[in-house]
């Protein structure tokens, strides 16, 4: 008999659902991916060693398909997101140079919420399309059909076959190209991206081009030197829609998934300390972290909307991510025996107050274009 939670999350039986719930509690309260810490927060009289074994068996249970379980939670989260414009970021993160996590996340509130992932045994962050093509199709099924989806991805994903898949899915895209890519105009003249890059302070937006020697198009390009958290970079963004200054802003949202991975690692759940040596067990741990992320972001957004952020955040403006606000509220609530949210509050409305951790960074422009040119 299957157990179905009210959010639609399905488990083979109730015991697996209960262990899943306690794993999320243990992760949030301890901030560590260790069974020995999780068991401290499980409220029953079983021996500590027995609780640890339950968590270990859960992570190594081959009957549990992480994405099948998580799919229903995402569908519940997006239930009211009809006719919305969604930005999804695709990126990878390495673990111990032995595993790579391929993740697609929803850009939300200055951070990103996982939509789905694949964990592969690989020492390289570069992954073939075959490794995540099925993931993209699964995620499409989780999104209301009326939503407009735009995928953001870095140079590692700038391959022609991905663009074709995105067209089949009906998704738009803003993907950074490698400088070696060939670009053809309507007159069949060819130049490499590196030769098209304008000087600092200038932006170039080229419409109706074809890329690679296979001449795929027509497409649109946006090129400029851009100030990023990693320094000044040369951006050549390919898009299936006409480009302009807003193209750089849209592509810049991709950095939110890097913050998402940081929340999984040193700034949050300490994934790298898990020591797991099995890709499927790591994928189930990602399920626990992703579910915790949804709950914490939901809590943080609700606390902010209810005007209670000042009890958590010392900044005059919102200085913490919704995840961090939610995390602090949970710990405060448990310690002071206050209420915890029992509903999901991830709204499709525009973020009224973006996080401002540093006023200097907030007022620093992403790019400075004194001159732009359209071709």
C-alpha positions in Angstrom: 0.0 0.0 0.0 1.3 3.4 -0.9 1.2 6.4 1.4 0.3 9.7 -0.2 0.9 13.0 1.6 -1.6 15.9 1.2 1.0 17.6 -1.1 0.9 14.6 -3.4 4.2 13.2 -2.3 4.1 9.4 -2.6 6.0 6.8 -0.6 5.8 3.0 -0.7 4.7 3.0 2.9 4.2 5.3 5.9 7.4 4.4 7.7 9.5 5.7 4.8 7.6 8.9 4.8 8.1 9.3 8.6 11.9 8.7 8.3 12.0 11.3 5.4 10.3 13.8 7.6 12.7 13.3 10.5 15.7 13.5 8.1 14.5 17.0 7.1 14.1 18.0 10.7 17.5 16.7 11.6 19.1 18.5 8.6 17.5 21.8 9.4 18.2 21.7 13.1 21.8 20.4 12.9 22.9 21.9 9.6 24.9 18.7 9.0 24.3 15.7 6.7 25.2 13.2 9.4 22.9 10.5 10.7 24.5 10.8 14.2 23.3 14.4 14.3 19.9 13.8 12.8 19.0 11.1 15.3 19.3 13.6 18.1 16.1 15.4 16.9 14.0 12.3 16.3 11.5 12.1 19.2 11.1 8.5 20.0 12.6 6.1 22.5 14.6 4.0 20.0 18.3 3.6 20.6 20.6 6.1 18.8 22.3 3.4 16.8 18.9 2.1 15.6 17.9 5.6 14.4 21.1 6.0 12.5 20.5 2.7 10.7 17.0 3.8 9.7 18.4 7.0 8.1 21.1 5.0 6.4 18.7 2.4 5.0 16.4 5.2 3.7 19.3 6.8 1.8 20.3 3.5 0.3 16.7 2.2 -0.4 16.5 1.4 -4.2 12.7 1.7 -4.1 12.9 5.4 -3.6 13.1 7.4 -6.8 14.1 10.9 -5.6 12.7 12.8 -8.6 9.4 10.9 -8.6 8.9 11.9 -5.0 10.0 15.4 -5.5 8.0 16.0 -8.7 4.7 16.1 -6.8 6.1 18.6 -4.3 7.2 21.0 -7.1 3.8 20.6 -8.8 2.2 21.6 -5.5 4.6 24.6 -5.2 3.8 25.9 -8.7 0.0 25.2 -8.5 -0.8 29.0 -8.6 1.9 29.9 -11.1 -0.3 29.9 -14.3 0.7 32.4 -17.0 3.9 33.3 -15.2 7.4 33.9 -16.7 9.8 31.4 -15.1 13.6 31.6 -15.3 15.4 28.3 -14.8 19.1 27.9 -14.3 21.1 24.9 -15.4 24.5 24.2 -13.8 26.7 21.6 -12.3 28.6 21.2 -9.0 31.4 18.8 -8.2 31.9 16.7 -5.1 35.3 15.6 -4.2 36.2 15.4 -7.9 34.4 12.1 -8.0 30.7 13.1 -8.5 28.9 15.9 -10.3 25.5 17.2 -9.6 23.5 18.4 -12.6 20.8 20.7 -11.4 18.0 22.8 -12.8 16.7 25.4 -10.4 13.9 28.0 -10.4 15.1 31.5 -9.9 13.2 32.9 -6.9 13.7 35.8 -4.5 17.4 36.3 -5.3 18.2 32.6 -4.9 17.2 29.4 -6.6 14.9 26.5 -5.7 15.8 23.1 -7.1 13.5 21.7 -9.7 15.4 18.5 -10.4 18.8 17.0 -10.5 21.0 14.1 -11.7 24.0 12.8 -9.7 26.7 11.2 -11.8 30.0 9.5 -10.9 32.4 11.8 -12.8 35.5 13.8 -12.1 34.5 16.5 -14.7 32.0 19.3 -14.4 31.5 19.1 -18.2 28.6 16.8 -18.9 27.0 15.5 -22.2 23.4 16.4 -23.1 22.4 12.7 -22.7 23.1 13.0 -19.0 20.4 15.5 -18.4 18.1 15.6 -21.4 15.5 13.4 -19.7 15.7 15.6 -16.6 14.6 18.6 -18.8 11.6 16.7 -20.1 10.6 15.7 -16.5 10.8 19.3 -15.3 8.6 20.4 -18.2 5.9 18.1 -16.9 6.0 19.8 -13.5 5.4 23.3 -14.9 1.9 24.7 -15.7 1.6 24.6 -19.5 0.7 28.3 -19.6 4.0 29.4 -18.1 6.7 31.0 -20.3 10.0 29.3 -19.5 13.5 30.7 -20.1 16.6 28.5 -19.5 19.9 30.1 -18.4 23.1 28.3 -18.8 26.9 28.9 -18.9 29.4 28.1 -21.6 29.7 24.5 -20.6 26.1 23.9 -21.9 26.5 26.0 -25.1 26.1 23.1 -27.5 23.9 23.1 -30.6 21.9 19.9 -29.6 20.7 21.6 -26.4 19.3 24.5 -28.3 17.3 22.0 -30.5 16.0 20.2 -27.4 14.9 23.6 -25.8 13.0 24.4 -29.0 11.2 21.1 -28.9 10.3 21.8 -25.2 8.9 25.2 -26.2 11.4 27.0 -23.9 13.3 30.2 -24.5 17.0 30.5 -23.6 19.9 32.8 -22.7 23.1 30.7 -23.0 26.6 32.0 -23.0 28.7 30.9 -25.9 32.4 30.0 -26.1 34.6 32.5 -27.8 35.6 29.9 -30.5 32.0 29.7 -31.9 31.5 30.7 -35.5 28.8 33.2 -36.3 27.3 33.7 -39.8 25.2 36.7 -40.9 22.6 36.8 -43.6 25.3 37.4 -46.2 27.0 34.2 -45.2 30.0 36.1 -43.8 31.6 34.2 -40.9 33.4 35.5 -37.8 34.3 33.9 -34.5 32.7 35.2 -31.3 36.1 36.4 -30.0 36.4 38.7 -33.1 32.9 40.2 -32.5 33.5 41.1 -28.9 33.2 45.0 -28.5 35.7 47.0 -26.4 35.0 47.7 -22.7 32.1 50.1 -22.3 30.3 49.1 -25.5 27.6 46.6 -26.1 26.8 44.8 -29.3 23.4 43.3 -30.1 23.3 41.3 -33.4 20.0 40.0 -34.8 19.4 37.2 -37.3 22.6 35.2 -37.1 23.4 31.5 -37.5 25.9 29.7 -35.3 28.5 27.0 -35.9 29.4 25.7 -39.3 26.2 23.8 -39.3 24.5 27.2 -39.4 21.8 26.8 -36.9 19.4 29.8 -36.6 18.3 32.4 -37.1 19.3 33.5 -33.5 20.2 36.6 -31.6 23.4 37.6 -29.8 24.3 40.1 -27.0 28.0 40.8 -26.4 29.7 43.0 -23.8 32.3 43.1 -21.0 30.3 42.5 -17.8 31.1 43.0 -14.1 30.3 39.8 -12.2 31.0 38.4 -8.7 34.0 36.8 -10.4 35.4 40.0 -11.9 35.0 41.4 -15.4 34.0 38.8 -18.0 33.4 38.7 -21.7 29.8 37.7 -22.2 28.4 36.5 -25.6 24.8 35.4 -24.9 22.8 33.6 -27.5 19.1 33.9 -27.4 16.1 32.7 -29.4 14.5 36.1 -28.9 15.7 39.6 -29.9 18.5 40.8 -27.5 19.0 44.1 -25.8 20.4 45.5 -22.5 17.8 43.3 -20.6 19.5 40.2 -22.0 22.5 40.7 -19.7 20.1 41.2 -16.7 18.3 38.0 -17.6 21.4 36.0 -18.0 22.8 37.4 -14.7 20.1 35.7 -12.9 22.1 32.5 -13.5 24.3 33.4 -10.5 21.4 32.6 -8.2 22.0 28.8 -8.8 25.6 29.3 -7.6 24.2 30.6 -4.4 21.8 27.6 -4.3 24.8 25.3 -4.5 26.6 27.3 -1.8 23.6 26.9 0.5 24.0 23.1 0.0 27.6 23.3 0.9 29.6 25.6 3.1 26.9 28.2 3.6 24.2 25.8 4.7 23.8 22.0 4.7 27.5 21.0 4.4 26.9 18.5 1.7 30.6 17.9 1.2 30.9 16.5 4.7 28.4 13.7 4.0 31.1 11.3 2.9 28.5 9.3 0.8 30.1 7.1 -1.9 27.1 6.2 -3.9 25.5 8.4 -6.6 21.9 7.2 -5.8 22.4 7.8 -2.1 23.7 11.3 -2.9 20.6 11.9 -5.0 18.3 11.0 -2.2 20.3 13.3 0.1 19.7 16.0 -2.5 16.0 15.2 -2.2 16.2 15.9 1.5 18.1 19.1 1.0 15.8 20.3 -1.8 12.7 19.7 0.3 14.3 21.5 3.3 15.1 24.3 0.9 11.5 24.7 -0.2 10.3 24.7 3.4 12.9 27.2 4.6 12.3 29.5 1.6 8.6 29.3 2.1 8.9 30.1 5.8 11.2 33.0 5.1 8.9 34.5 2.5 5.9 34.1 4.8 7.7 35.7 7.8 8.8 38.6 5.6 5.2 39.1 4.2 3.8 39.0 7.7 6.1 41.8 8.8 8.0 39.6 11.2 11.4 39.8 9.6 12.7 42.3 12.1 12.7 39.5 14.7 15.2 37.6 12.7 17.1 40.0 10.4 19.1 42.8 11.9 19.4 44.7 8.6 17.2 47.8 7.9 16.6 46.4 4.4 16.3 42.6 3.9 19.9 41.5 4.3 19.3 37.7 4.4 18.0 35.3 1.8 14.6 33.9 2.4 16.2 30.5 3.1 18.3 32.1 5.9 15.3 34.0 7.3 13.3 30.8 7.4 16.1 28.8 8.9 16.6 31.3 11.7 12.9 31.4 12.3 12.7 27.6 12.6 15.5 27.5 15.2 14.0 30.4 17.1 10.6 28.8 17.1 11.8 25.5 18.4 13.9 27.1 21.1 11.1 29.4 22.2 8.3 27.0 21.5 6.6 29.3 18.9 4.7 28.2 15.8 6.1 26.6 12.7 4.5 27.0 9.3 2.4 24.0 8.1 1.6 25.5 4.7 3.6 26.4 1.6 4.1 30.1 0.8 6.1 30.5 -2.4 4.2 33.1 -4.3 4.6 34.0 -8.0 4.4 37.7 -7.2 7.5 39.9 -7.9 9.9 40.1 -5.0 9.0 43.5 -3.3 12.3 43.8 -1.4 15.4 42.0 -2.9 18.1 41.1 -0.4 20.8 43.7 0.1 23.7 42.2 2.0 26.0 45.0 0.9 25.0 48.5 -0.1 28.2 48.9 -2.1 27.5 45.8 -4.2 23.8 46.7 -4.5 24.6 50.0 -6.2 27.4 48.7 -8.3 26.2 48.2 -11.9 26.4 44.8 -13.6 27.6 46.5 -16.8 28.5 50.0 -17.9 27.6 50.6 -21.5 28.3 54.1 -22.8 27.5 53.0 -26.4 25.4 50.2 -27.8 25.0 49.1 -31.3 22.4 46.9 -33.0 23.2 45.0 -36.2 
